[in-house]
């Protein structure tokens, strides 16, 4: 699926009159599909842009949260193993995150909060038969020294305890978690990894010759990070490491956008918020946010408009989805299929 070869545009046609009508129609249709899908044929096919889907396409009735919670080496760990697992996935949160963000609140995990993007990544993983383990960092963000050894020990202990040693091990980290996973992959064996909104810390890794295949999932609106990722792609590729990149583009808001993506937020409130955003010019005429969700004063505007949320946690959920829509720096589940396809294509 991830072809390393370079596909080039065909040369422009100069004698359209000599081309038979059926062939011309086929060429026009192909060009239309390429434009719509956002495929840049000037790049290697291992570096591509995917079309963002807005509505969750996962049938959540097919998989249920039933995690186990434990505390080990000074931090909490939460995991779940599906029937007949085919791989082990370690997930690393970003700064100010924790393991509980990936799991819905349940009798097994009363402190879990299930942020919209994090929970969908776990559900997708479980649906595709990945055993999932999440660990909380000790500080606000991950550190890259002793903490890597602690987490390595936790993962190895858990894998042995659950008799999962024969399964391929993969990892996904976002932001600070991406930096952490990039360092951890230099110390323990992964079949492949995914770095989300993070360029990695390869300048701090002495030897990357035996580094695992790496996919970068990033938001090109963050231009400085994109430049760093482009450099790391070329360096890793030059060392014979299989790499790929998925670019996550901004999304337009709509009346049902938030209701479609946030459990517990009904359509009425979603419509009210969208109308408020238009009224306050938080979105442009096409529905795109004019600034990051961390910047626009949407909470104050919501309070002024007396829009009542049934649960205070919904503020965090809305905040995350606005950041996702602006597409500068946020966890995303929209590219889960590409990520898990990448993992599965490198099982060994």
C-alpha positions as CSV (number, residue, x, y, z in Angstrom):
1,X,0.0,0.0,0.0
2,X,2.9,2.3,0.7
3,X,4.9,2.4,-2.5
4,X,8.3,3.9,-2.2
5,X,8.5,4.7,-5.9
6,X,7.9,8.2,-7.5
7,X,4.9,8.7,-9.6
8,X,5.2,11.6,-12.0
9,X,2.6,13.5,-13.8
10,X,2.1,12.5,-17.4
11,X,3.3,15.2,-19.8
12,X,0.7,17.7,-20.9
13,X,-1.4,16.7,-23.9
14,X,-0.8,19.0,-26.8
15,X,-3.0,17.4,-29.4
16,X,-6.4,16.9,-27.8
17,X,-8.1,16.8,-31.1
18,X,-6.4,13.5,-32.0
19,X,-7.5,11.7,-28.9
20,X,-10.6,9.6,-29.0
21,X,-13.5,10.9,-27.0
22,X,-13.6,7.9,-24.5
23,X,-9.9,8.3,-23.7
24,X,-10.3,12.0,-23.2
25,X,-13.2,11.5,-20.8
26,X,-11.2,8.9,-18.9
27,X,-8.2,11.3,-18.5
28,X,-10.5,14.2,-17.4
29,X,-12.2,11.9,-14.8
30,X,-8.8,10.7,-13.5
31,X,-7.5,14.3,-13.2
32,X,-10.7,15.2,-11.3
33,X,-10.2,12.3,-8.8
34,X,-6.6,13.3,-8.3
35,X,-7.5,16.9,-7.5
36,X,-10.4,15.9,-5.2
37,X,-8.3,13.5,-3.2
38,X,-5.5,16.0,-2.8
39,X,-2.8,13.6,-4.1
40,X,0.5,15.3,-4.9
41,X,2.2,13.0,-7.5
42,X,5.3,15.1,-7.4
43,X,6.1,13.6,-4.0
44,X,7.0,10.0,-3.3
45,X,3.8,8.0,-2.6
46,X,5.1,7.4,0.9
47,X,4.4,11.1,1.6
48,X,0.8,12.0,1.0
49,X,-2.1,14.1,1.9
50,X,-5.4,12.5,2.9
51,X,-8.8,13.9,2.7
52,X,-10.2,14.6,6.2
53,X,-13.4,12.9,7.1
54,X,-15.5,14.8,9.6
55,X,-18.0,12.3,10.9
56,X,-16.8,9.3,12.8
57,X,-17.2,6.1,10.6
58,X,-16.6,3.7,13.5
59,X,-19.5,1.5,14.6
60,X,-19.0,1.8,18.3
61,X,-21.5,-0.9,19.0
62,X,-18.9,-3.4,17.7
63,X,-16.4,-2.6,20.4
64,X,-16.7,-1.6,24.1
65,X,-14.4,0.0,26.6
66,X,-13.5,-2.5,29.3
67,X,-10.1,-1.3,30.6
68,X,-8.0,-2.5,33.4
69,X,-6.4,0.2,35.7
70,X,-3.2,-0.3,37.6
71,X,-0.5,1.8,39.3
72,X,3.2,0.9,38.7
73,X,6.5,2.6,39.2
74,X,4.9,5.9,40.3
75,X,2.4,6.2,37.5
76,X,-1.0,4.9,36.4
77,X,-1.3,2.5,33.5
78,X,-4.6,1.6,31.7
79,X,-4.9,-1.2,29.2
80,X,-7.4,-3.4,27.3
81,X,-6.8,-6.6,25.3
82,X,-9.3,-7.6,22.6
83,X,-10.1,-11.2,21.7
84,X,-7.3,-12.7,19.6
85,X,-5.0,-9.7,19.5
86,X,-2.6,-9.4,16.6
87,X,-0.4,-6.6,17.9
88,X,0.4,-4.4,21.0
89,X,0.0,-0.7,20.8
90,X,1.6,1.8,23.3
91,X,0.0,5.2,23.3
92,X,1.7,8.3,24.6
93,X,-0.3,11.5,25.4
94,X,0.8,15.1,24.9
95,X,1.7,17.7,27.5
96,X,-1.0,18.1,30.2
97,X,-2.5,14.8,29.2
98,X,-2.7,11.5,31.0
99,X,-3.6,7.9,30.3
100,X,-7.2,8.5,31.5
101,X,-7.8,10.8,28.4
102,X,-7.9,7.7,26.1
103,X,-10.7,5.9,27.9
104,X,-14.4,6.6,28.7
105,X,-15.5,6.9,32.3
106,X,-16.7,3.5,33.5
107,X,-17.0,1.3,36.6
108,X,-13.5,0.1,35.8
109,X,-12.1,3.6,35.4
110,X,-14.0,6.3,37.4
111,X,-11.3,8.9,36.7
112,X,-11.3,8.4,32.9
113,X,-12.6,11.2,30.8
114,X,-12.4,9.9,27.2
115,X,-11.4,12.9,25.1
116,X,-13.1,12.7,21.7
117,X,-9.9,12.1,19.5
118,X,-8.1,9.9,22.0
119,X,-11.0,7.6,22.7
120,X,-11.6,7.1,19.0
121,X,-8.0,6.1,18.5
122,X,-8.4,3.4,21.2
123,X,-11.7,2.2,19.8
124,X,-10.2,1.9,16.3
125,X,-7.2,0.0,17.7
126,X,-9.4,-2.4,19.6
127,X,-11.7,-2.9,16.6
128,X,-8.6,-3.8,14.6
129,X,-7.4,-6.3,17.3
130,X,-4.6,-4.2,18.8
131,X,-4.0,-4.7,22.5
132,X,-3.7,-1.1,23.9
133,X,-1.6,0.1,26.8
134,X,-1.5,3.8,28.0
135,X,0.8,5.2,30.6
136,X,0.7,8.7,32.2
137,X,3.9,10.8,32.3
138,X,5.2,11.7,35.7
139,X,5.3,15.4,34.9
140,X,3.3,17.8,32.8
141,X,5.2,16.6,29.7
142,X,7.3,13.5,29.0
143,X,11.0,13.6,29.9
144,X,13.5,11.8,27.6
145,X,16.0,10.4,30.1
146,X,15.1,8.0,33.0
147,X,11.4,8.0,32.1
148,X,12.1,6.2,28.9
149,X,13.6,3.3,30.9
150,X,10.7,3.3,33.3
151,X,8.1,3.1,30.5
152,X,10.2,0.5,28.7
153,X,10.1,-1.6,31.9
154,X,6.4,-1.2,32.3
155,X,5.7,-2.2,28.7
156,X,8.0,-5.3,28.9
157,X,6.5,-6.3,32.3
158,X,2.9,-6.0,31.0
159,X,3.6,-7.8,27.7
160,X,5.2,-10.7,29.6
161,X,2.4,-10.7,32.2
162,X,-0.3,-10.9,29.5
163,X,1.6,-13.4,27.3
164,X,1.9,-11.1,24.4
165,X,5.6,-11.5,23.7
166,X,5.1,-13.0,20.2
167,X,3.0,-10.1,18.9
168,X,4.5,-7.1,17.1
169,X,4.9,-4.0,19.2
170,X,4.0,-0.6,17.8
171,X,3.7,2.9,19.3
172,X,1.9,6.2,18.7
173,X,2.8,9.4,20.4
174,X,1.4,12.9,20.0
175,X,3.3,16.2,20.6
176,X,5.4,15.6,23.7
177,X,4.4,12.0,23.4
178,X,5.7,11.9,19.9
179,X,9.1,13.1,21.1
180,X,9.0,10.5,23.8
181,X,8.1,7.7,21.4
182,X,10.8,8.8,19.0
183,X,13.4,8.4,21.8
184,X,11.8,5.2,23.2
185,X,12.1,3.6,19.7
186,X,15.9,4.0,19.9
187,X,15.9,1.9,23.1
188,X,13.4,-0.9,22.5
189,X,12.2,-2.8,19.5
190,X,9.1,-1.6,17.7
191,X,7.9,-3.0,14.4
192,X,6.9,0.5,13.4
193,X,5.9,3.8,15.1
194,X,3.7,6.9,14.4
195,X,4.7,10.4,15.5
196,X,1.8,12.8,15.6
197,X,2.3,16.6,15.5
198,X,5.9,15.9,16.4
199,X,9.1,15.9,14.4
200,X,10.9,13.6,16.8
201,X,14.2,14.1,18.6
202,X,16.5,12.5,16.1
203,X,19.2,15.0,16.8
204,X,19.5,13.4,20.3
205,X,19.6,9.8,19.0
206,X,23.1,8.6,18.3
207,X,22.3,5.7,15.9
208,X,19.2,5.5,13.8
209,X,20.4,2.8,11.3
210,X,18.2,0.2,13.0
211,X,15.4,2.5,13.6
212,X,11.8,1.3,13.0
213,X,9.6,2.4,10.1
214,X,8.1,5.7,11.0
215,X,5.0,7.6,9.9
216,X,4.7,11.3,10.6
217,X,1.1,12.5,11.1
218,X,1.2,16.3,11.1
219,X,-0.6,19.6,10.4
220,X,1.3,21.6,7.8
221,X,-0.2,24.8,9.0
222,X,2.5,24.6,11.6
223,X,5.2,25.5,9.1
224,X,8.2,25.3,11.3
225,X,7.3,21.8,12.4
226,X,6.6,20.8,8.8
227,X,10.1,21.9,7.8
228,X,11.6,19.9,10.6
229,X,9.6,16.8,9.6
230,X,10.6,17.2,5.9
231,X,14.3,17.2,7.0
232,X,13.8,14.2,9.2
233,X,12.0,12.3,6.4
234,X,14.9,12.8,4.1
235,X,17.5,11.9,6.7
236,X,15.8,8.7,7.8
237,X,15.0,7.8,4.2
238,X,18.7,8.2,3.3
239,X,19.6,5.7,6.0
240,X,17.3,3.1,4.5
241,X,14.4,3.6,7.0
242,X,10.9,3.3,5.6
243,X,9.1,6.5,6.3
244,X,5.8,8.2,5.3
245,X,3.9,11.4,6.1
246,X,0.2,12.2,6.4
247,X,-0.8,15.8,6.3
248,X,-3.9,16.8,8.2
249,X,-5.8,19.7,6.8
250,X,-8.2,22.2,8.4
251,X,-11.9,21.4,8.6
252,X,-14.9,23.7,8.1
253,X,-17.3,23.9,10.9
254,X,-21.0,23.2,10.2
255,X,-24.1,23.2,12.3
256,X,-23.7,19.5,13.1
257,X,-19.9,19.3,13.3
258,X,-19.5,19.3,17.1
259,X,-22.5,17.0,17.6
260,X,-21.1,14.5,15.1
261,X,-17.7,14.3,16.8
262,X,-18.5,14.8,20.5
263,X,-20.4,12.1,22.5
264,X,-23.0,13.7,24.8
265,X,-23.3,17.0,22.8
266,X,-26.7,17.2,21.1
267,X,-27.5,18.8,17.8
268,X,-29.4,21.7,19.3
269,X,-26.3,22.9,21.2
270,X,-24.1,22.2,18.2
271,X,-26.3,24.4,16.0
272,X,-26.4,27.2,18.7
273,X,-22.6,27.2,18.9
274,X,-22.1,27.3,15.2
275,X,-24.5,30.2,14.9
276,X,-22.7,32.0,17.7
277,X,-19.4,31.4,15.9
278,X,-20.8,33.0,12.8
279,X,-22.3,35.9,14.7
280,X,-19.0,36.6,16.5
281,X,-17.0,36.0,13.2
282,X,-15.0,33.2,14.8
283,X,-15.4,31.5,11.4
284,X,-15.2,32.9,7.9
285,X,-17.9,32.6,5.2
286,X,-16.8,29.0,4.4
287,X,-17.0,27.9,8.0
288,X,-13.3,27.7,8.7
289,X,-12.0,29.0,12.1
290,X,-10.1,32.3,11.8
291,X,-7.9,31.3,14.8
292,X,-7.0,28.4,17.0
293,X,-9.5,27.2,19.6
294,X,-7.0,28.1,22.2
295,X,-7.1,31.8,21.2
296,X,-10.7,32.7,20.2
297,X,-12.8,33.7,23.2
298,X,-15.5,31.1,22.5
299,X,-16.2,30.2,26.1
300,X,-16.8,33.8,27.2
301,X,-19.1,34.2,24.2
302,X,-21.0,31.1,25.0
303,X,-21.5,32.3,28.6
304,X,-22.7,35.7,27.4
305,X,-25.2,34.0,25.1
306,X,-26.2,31.8,28.0
307,X,-25.7,28.5,26.1
308,X,-25.8,25.8,28.8
309,X,-23.7,22.6,28.5
310,X,-25.1,19.6,30.3
311,X,-21.7,18.6,31.5
312,X,-18.6,20.7,32.3
313,X,-16.4,18.1,30.6
314,X,-17.9,19.1,27.3
315,X,-15.8,22.3,27.4
316,X,-12.7,20.2,27.1
317,X,-14.3,18.1,24.3
318,X,-15.3,21.2,22.3
319,X,-11.9,22.8,22.9
320,X,-10.2,19.7,21.4
321,X,-12.5,19.6,18.3
322,X,-12.0,23.3,17.6
323,X,-8.2,22.8,17.7
324,X,-8.7,19.8,15.4
325,X,-10.7,21.9,12.9
326,X,-8.2,24.7,12.9
327,X,-5.5,22.0,12.3
328,X,-2.4,23.6,13.8
329,X,-1.5,21.3,16.8
330,X,-3.9,18.7,18.1
331,X,-4.4,15.0,18.5
332,X,-6.4,13.5,15.6
333,X,-8.3,10.3,15.1
334,X,-9.2,11.1,11.5
335,X,-6.2,9.5,10.1
336,X,-6.5,6.3,12.2
337,X,-7.0,4.0,9.2
338,X,-3.8,5.3,7.5
339,X,-1.9,4.8,10.8
340,X,-3.1,1.3,11.4
341,X,-2.6,0.3,7.8
342,X,1.0,1.5,8.3
343,X,1.4,-0.6,11.4
344,X,-0.1,-3.7,9.8
345,X,2.0,-3.3,6.7
346,X,5.2,-3.5,8.9
347,X,4.3,-6.4,11.2
348,X,7.3,-8.7,11.6
